[in-house]
Amino acid sequence: MTSTQSQHVTPKKVRHRNQMATALSIVPGLGHIYKGYIGLGATLLLLSFTIIWVGLISAFATAGISLSVPFFYVGATAWHAYNIEDRRKHHLGIF
């Protein structure tokens, strides 16, 4: 960002960008990609298929307790996407 653009970034816009990253993290990794962490986001996106598969397969052995693993994974990635520093140089719009 240039010095004139950085003066216009308000805490409300930062909070909105954090909330957008969290909303995109319904699909793990998209919130990280939105914030400029492309490699990490792609890794989390590919890893999510494995996490869901492991949770479903091991549900038979754990009487369904392991079904909480994918939900924990999605929640943890959404929390991380909200709290991670924004690398992307956003324009002054809402996104």
C-alpha positions as CSV (number, residue, x, y, z in Angstrom):
1,M,0.0,0.0,0.0
2,T,1.1,3.5,-0.6
3,S,1.2,5.9,2.3
4,T,-2.0,7.6,1.2
5,Q,-3.9,4.3,1.1
6,S,-2.6,3.1,4.4
7,Q,-4.1,6.1,6.1
8,H,-7.6,5.0,4.9
9,V,-7.4,1.6,6.5
10,T,-9.6,1.8,9.5
11,P,-10.0,-0.8,12.3
12,K,-13.5,-1.4,10.9
13,K,-12.1,-2.4,7.5
14,V,-9.5,-4.6,9.1
15,R,-12.2,-6.3,11.2
16,H,-14.3,-6.8,8.1
17,R,-11.4,-8.4,6.2
18,N,-10.8,-10.7,9.2
19,Q,-14.5,-11.7,9.2
20,M,-14.5,-12.3,5.5
21,A,-11.5,-14.6,5.9
22,T,-13.3,-16.5,8.6
23,A,-16.4,-16.8,6.5
24,L,-14.4,-18.2,3.6
25,S,-12.8,-20.7,6.0
26,I,-16.0,-22.8,5.8
27,V,-13.9,-24.4,3.1
28,P,-10.6,-24.7,4.9
29,G,-7.8,-22.8,3.2
30,L,-9.9,-20.2,1.3
31,G,-9.6,-17.7,4.2
32,H,-5.8,-18.0,4.1
33,I,-5.7,-17.6,0.3
34,Y,-7.9,-14.5,0.7
35,K,-5.3,-13.0,3.1
36,G,-2.4,-13.8,0.8
37,Y,-1.1,-17.1,2.2
38,I,-1.5,-19.0,-1.1
39,G,0.8,-22.0,-0.2
40,L,-0.6,-22.4,3.3
41,G,-4.2,-22.1,2.0
42,A,-3.6,-24.7,-0.8
43,T,-2.0,-27.1,1.8
44,L,-5.0,-26.7,4.2
45,L,-7.4,-27.2,1.3
46,L,-5.8,-30.4,0.2
47,L,-5.3,-31.6,3.8
48,S,-9.0,-31.1,4.6
49,F,-10.0,-34.0,2.4
50,T,-7.7,-36.3,4.4
51,I,-8.9,-35.0,7.7
52,I,-12.6,-35.5,6.7
53,W,-11.8,-39.0,5.4
54,V,-9.9,-40.0,8.6
55,G,-12.7,-38.6,10.7
56,L,-15.4,-40.6,8.8
57,I,-13.4,-43.9,8.7
58,S,-12.4,-43.8,12.3
59,A,-15.9,-43.0,13.4
60,F,-16.7,-46.8,13.3
61,A,-13.8,-47.5,15.8
62,T,-14.6,-44.7,18.2
63,A,-18.4,-44.9,18.3
64,G,-18.7,-41.6,16.4
65,I,-16.5,-39.5,18.6
66,S,-14.0,-38.9,15.8
67,L,-16.7,-37.2,13.8
68,S,-15.8,-34.1,15.8
69,V,-12.3,-34.0,14.3
70,P,-13.4,-32.4,10.9
71,F,-15.4,-29.8,12.8
72,F,-12.5,-29.0,15.1
73,Y,-10.2,-28.7,12.0
74,V,-12.6,-26.3,10.3
75,G,-12.9,-24.2,13.5
76,A,-9.2,-24.1,14.0
77,T,-8.5,-23.0,10.4
78,A,-11.2,-20.3,10.7
79,W,-9.7,-19.1,13.9
80,H,-6.2,-19.0,12.4
81,A,-7.5,-17.2,9.2
82,Y,-9.1,-14.5,11.4
83,N,-6.0,-13.9,13.5
84,I,-3.2,-14.2,10.9
85,E,-1.6,-11.0,9.5
86,D,-3.0,-9.8,6.2
87,R,-0.3,-10.0,3.5
88,R,-2.5,-9.0,0.6
89,K,-2.5,-5.4,-0.5
90,H,-6.2,-4.7,-0.6
91,H,-7.8,-1.9,-2.5
92,L,-10.0,0.5,-0.6
93,G,-13.2,-1.4,-1.3
94,I,-14.9,-3.8,1.1
95,F,-13.0,-6.8,-0.1
